[in-house]
Amino acid sequence: MLRAALMTLFALPPLAACGPIPVDQAERLCVERANQALRPRGEVALGVGSGGRAVGGLDVTISSDFLLGRDPAQVYDACVKARSGQFPTRALGDQPGWVG
């Protein structure tokens, strides 16, 4: 009995963190996912390290939504619904941060 109570005590906080979030917060988070569905993202870094050696880096992010050809607006709507349990209150095109 004590073991079950302790397991419940430790299991509930992480599960509570998985619950729905407010729709406005979900909308802000899901804009980035919609942006990633629109096109791949990349970053290039160039510089000079110690001893005058050239250094560089390349970072490319390609989402599975982009590879599958999903519509960013549908990705946004589904993401908001999944995170908040509600439909978006504002369209993707009206969201700050949307690059489409």
N, C-alpha and C positions, 0 to 999 in steps of 0.2 A: 504494500500500500504506500509506504513512504517512497519507495523507488518510483512508482507511478506519479506521485505528487511532484517529486523533484524533476522528473522528465518533463512534466507539463509546465513546470515553472521555467525551465530553460528553453523549451520549445516554443512557447507562446510569443515572446518578444520578436524573434526573427520572423515568425509567421505574420505577426501584426504589421511588420514593415512591408509585407507584400500586398497589403490591402489597397483599396482604391485611394487615389490622391485627388485633390481638388481639380476640377476641369481646367481652370486657368493655368495651373501648374503643368498639367499634362499637355496642354496646347503649347506652352513654351518649350517643353522638352521634345515634343514630337516634330517641331519645325525643323530641327536639325536632321532628324531621320528622313523627312521629306526632301530636304536639300541633298542628302546623300543618295536618294533614289533618282534625283534629277541628272546628276553627272558625277563621275569620279572626282575625288579631291586629291591634291598633291601639294607637297612642300619640298623646296630645294634649299639646301643650306651650303654656303661656300664660305671659306675663311682661310686664314693663315695661322697655323699652329706654332708652337715653340720651335725654334730652329729654322724658321722660314718655310716649313713644309706646308703645302696646300692640303686642306682637309675639306671634306664635303659629305653631304648626306642627302638622301632622297627618301621621302615618305609618301606612299600612295595608298589611298583608301578607296576601295571599290565595294559598295554594299551589295548584298544579295538581291535587294529590291531593284537596283540598277541592272544587274545581270539578268534578272528575270523580266525586265521591261515593264515593271509595275508603274502605274500612274502615281506621281508624287502626292496628288490630292487624295487618292484612295489610301495610300500608305499613311498619310497624316490622319485621316478620319479613323482608320482602323487602330492606329497607335493610341489616339486620344480615347477611343472607346475601351480599348484593352486596359489602359492605365487608370482611367477615372470611372469607368462603368457608365459614362454618359457620352452623348454625341457632342462634337465641338460646338461652341457658342459663336465662334468666328471662323469664317472661311480661311483657308490656307493663304490666299492672296492678300488678306487683310492683316496677316500676322507680321510683326516686326521680325526681321532676320530672314524672311523668305527671299531667296535670290532668284526665283524663277521669273 
